[in-house]
Amino acid sequence: MSEEISVAGAYNKGSIIFMGMEILVAPGALVPRPETELLGSIAVDVLRAMDLPAPRVVDMCCGAGNLACAIASHIPSARVWACDLTDGCIDAARRNVVHHGLTDRISVHQGDLFEGVSRLELDGTLHAIVCNPPYISEKRLEGDRRHLVVLEPREAFAAGPYGLTIHMRVVKDALRYLRPGGVLLFEVGLGQDRQVISLLERSKGYAQIRTFANHAGEVRVVLAEARRQA
């Protein structure tokens, strides 16, 4: 019930705070959750540790653009491409990019995952891909998680029979765009970390797979590096 109230409240107010930033929200795009701040903070820390003059980042499944805006805000030299499928997400993300004065460093693109950036000549150039994908199974959305789609779009949650459909596709397609040593960072649902690690291991394209837990000790972020050439 508290989650539904917070979503309704955010929509009524028209904004929510994410990583210290006011993010504009509207029906048609997922309201950013506090747990996603872990993904954002890790992405910022990893990019800072890379010590790059101009990090190149894709925010895949960007929703309202909260991660893209937070990364660009915390790393003033970053160039970010934000991608999502639906009109509602694209509209919300573009509003937030303008709201925070980041139009010179963030561009928003519409398409089915990497289709949105496939013509931008980003192949092999990205230092990081950050992805908070849908990760709820269809069965759960029809059962104990059906309350999630009362106010927010189903596309923001639905991820096939096991909740991993989008993770699977991103693991495969991200290698085209990442530089050797570039990182892929996922938010994962509770208990999904082992399955996502398995996907990364089976692809043979990643190394240095790591997990990050929240304050409750629950793993919510998985990170992997694109393999460097021997």
FENLIN-V369399 format. One record per pair of residues at least 12 apart in sequence whose C-alpha atoms are under 8 Angstrom apart, sorted by the first residue. I is the first residue (numbers start at 1). J is the second residue. Records with the same first field share a line. If there is no record, write none. Layout:
I: J  J
//
This chain:
4: 147  148  151
7: 31  151
8: 151
10: 25  31
11: 25  26  27  31
14: 26
16: 31  32
18: 32  33  34  37  66  70
19: 37  40  70
21: 70
23: 64  66  96
24: 64  92  95  96
25: 64  92
26: 88  92
27: 88  151  152  153
28: 87  88  89  152  153
29: 63  64  88  89  92  152  153  156
30: 63  64  89  152  153  156
31: 64  152
32: 64  66
35: 214
36: 132  187
38: 214  220  221
39: 130  185  186  187  220  221
40: 67  70  71
43: 71  130  185
44: 71  74  75
47: 127  128
48: 75
53: 77
54: 77  78  79
55: 77  78  79  126  127  128
56: 78  79  80  125  126  127  128
57: 78  79  80  81  126  127  128  129  130
58: 80  81  82  83  126  128  129  130
59: 80  81  82  83  129  130  131
60: 82  83  84  113  114  129  130  131  132  133
61: 82  83  84  85  113  131  132  133
62: 82  83  84  89  93  131  132
63: 84  89  90  92  93  156
64: 89  90  91  92  93  96
65: 82  89  92  93  94  96  97
66: 93  96
68: 80  81  82  106
69: 96  97  100  102  106
72: 102  105  106
78: 105
79: 105  106
80: 105  106  107
81: 106  107  108  109  117
82: 106  107  108  109
83: 108  109  110  111  113  114  116  117
84: 109  110  111  112  113  116
85: 110  111  112  113
86: 110  111
87: 110
90: 108  109  110
93: 108
94: 107  108
113: 170
114: 173
122: 177
123: 176  177  178
124: 175  176  177  178  179  180
125: 177  178  179
126: 177  178  179  182
127: 178  179  181  182  183
128: 178  182  183  184  185
129: 174  178  183  184  185
130: 184  185  186
131: 184  185  186  187
132: 186  187  188
133: 156  157  166  167  186  187
134: 155  156  157  158  159  163  166
135: 157  158  159  163  164  165  166  188  189
136: 157  158  159  160  162  163  164  189
137: 157  158  159  160  161  162  163  164
138: 158  159  160  161  162  163
139: 161
141: 157  158
164: 196
167: 186  196
168: 199
171: 199  200  203
172: 203
175: 205  226
178: 226
179: 226
180: 225  226  227  228  229
181: 225  226  227  228
182: 225  226
183: 223  224  225  226
184: 223  224  225  226
185: 221  222  223  224
186: 221  222  223
187: 220  221  222
188: 219  220  221  222
189: 220
190: 218  219  220
191: 219
193: 211  219  220  221  222
196: 222
197: 209  222
200: 224
205: 226  227
206: 224  225  226  227
207: 224  225  226  227
208: 223  224  225
209: 222  223  224  225
210: 222  223  224
211: 223
//
